[in-house]
Amino acid sequence: MVLNLFLFKPVDTEYIGLNLAAAITIIFIVGLKDDLAVSTPRARVIVEIFAICIVFLHSDFHTTSLAGFMGDS
């Protein structure tokens, strides 16, 4: 995933890939920490919500269609 983001960096003029890489890294670190030392579910959920907010609150991130997700057409 990181290699793909690196290769398509010249095309990504809105830097959405940079935010996606940051969120992926945060999720990876939380998973690694949970494997090495058990963390509470509340802490994992809070950090995962933070990672989601990094991606979705980016000003240039928008969706045009959900492509049939949950019956949406």
Contacts in CASP RR format, 6 or more apart in sequence:
PFRMAT RR
TARGET T0000
AUTHOR 0000-0000-0000
METHOD contacts of the structure
MODEL  1
MVLNLFLFKPVDTEYIGLNLAAAITIIFIVGLKDDLAVSTPRARVIVEIF
AICIVFLHSDFHTTSLAGFMGDS
1 21 0 8 1.000
1 24 0 8 1.000
2 21 0 8 1.000
2 24 0 8 1.000
5 12 0 8 1.000
5 17 0 8 1.000
5 18 0 8 1.000
5 20 0 8 1.000
5 21 0 8 1.000
8 17 0 8 1.000
9 17 0 8 1.000
12 18 0 8 1.000
14 58 0 8 1.000
14 60 0 8 1.000
14 61 0 8 1.000
15 58 0 8 1.000
15 60 0 8 1.000
16 55 0 8 1.000
16 58 0 8 1.000
16 60 0 8 1.000
16 61 0 8 1.000
19 54 0 8 1.000
19 55 0 8 1.000
19 58 0 8 1.000
19 61 0 8 1.000
20 55 0 8 1.000
22 51 0 8 1.000
22 54 0 8 1.000
23 51 0 8 1.000
23 52 0 8 1.000
23 54 0 8 1.000
23 55 0 8 1.000
24 51 0 8 1.000
26 47 0 8 1.000
26 50 0 8 1.000
26 51 0 8 1.000
26 54 0 8 1.000
27 48 0 8 1.000
27 51 0 8 1.000
30 39 0 8 1.000
30 44 0 8 1.000
30 47 0 8 1.000
30 48 0 8 1.000
30 51 0 8 1.000
31 44 0 8 1.000
33 39 0 8 1.000
34 44 0 8 1.000
55 61 0 8 1.000
65 72 0 8 1.000
66 72 0 8 1.000
END
